[in-house]
Amino acid sequence: KRLLAGLWELPGVDGHCTKEEVRVLLSRWGLSPVSVEEAGEFTHVFSHIRWQMKGYLCRVEREEGEGLLWADDKALRDKWALPSAFSGFLPLLPGSEEREKAGEKPNEQGCAVA
């Protein structure tokens, strides 16, 4: 078995994208982007590679992207296994435990995982 077999991941591509490139990707994936905001950069070091990630928080009108599963913060933490490399992005998601603790109202929207 491969090291990350059975794990889900946040949607992504190789390399870093601009906001406009992210909008184009969302459209290609069958999603209608409403807004795209930079969400930060994180680095994860595996034993053999350094993974530098740049994240975007994307709000979409239509949640029908092929091959995507929509999940809220609780499901992402409790039900769908994500590699620890993505853990830096979870507190940034709408409805996350961290945002609720900071006083943000819960959000019914979810996040896509691929």
C-alpha positions, 0 to 999 in steps of 0.5 A, spaced: 500 500 500 502 507 498 503 511 504 497 516 503 492 510 500 485 511 503 486 518 505 482 524 502 485 531 500 483 538 499 483 540 491 489 542 489 494 542 483 502 542 482 505 549 483 502 555 485 496 559 482 494 566 482 487 568 484 485 568 476 488 561 475 484 558 481 477 561 478 479 558 471 480 551 475 474 552 479 470 553 472 474 547 469 472 542 475 464 544 474 464 549 480 461 557 479 466 561 483 463 567 487 469 569 491 477 567 491 481 569 497 488 567 499 488 563 505 495 562 507 501 558 505 504 552 509 510 547 509 509 540 510 516 536 510 515 529 509 522 524 510 523 525 502 520 531 500 518 539 502 511 540 500 510 548 500 502 549 499 499 556 498 491 555 499 485 559 497 478 560 500 473 559 495 466 560 495 462 557 490 455 557 487 454 550 485 457 545 489 457 539 483 464 538 482 465 532 479 470 527 483 469 532 489 465 530 496 463 536 500 464 536 508 463 540 514 469 542 519 466 536 523 466 531 518 473 533 515 476 532 522 472 526 524 469 522 518 474 523 512 481 522 513 486 528 511 493 527 511 496 532 517 499 536 511 493 539 510 492 541 518 494 548 517 488 549 513 482 547 517 482 552 522 481 557 516 475 554 513 468 557 514 464 553 520 471 551 523 471 550 531 477 555 531 473 560 527 467 559 532 471 559 538 473 566 535 466 568 535 464 567 528 457 564 527 457 557 524 456 556 517 452 551 513 457 551 507 462 545 507 469 544 504 470 540 498 475 534 498 478 530 492 
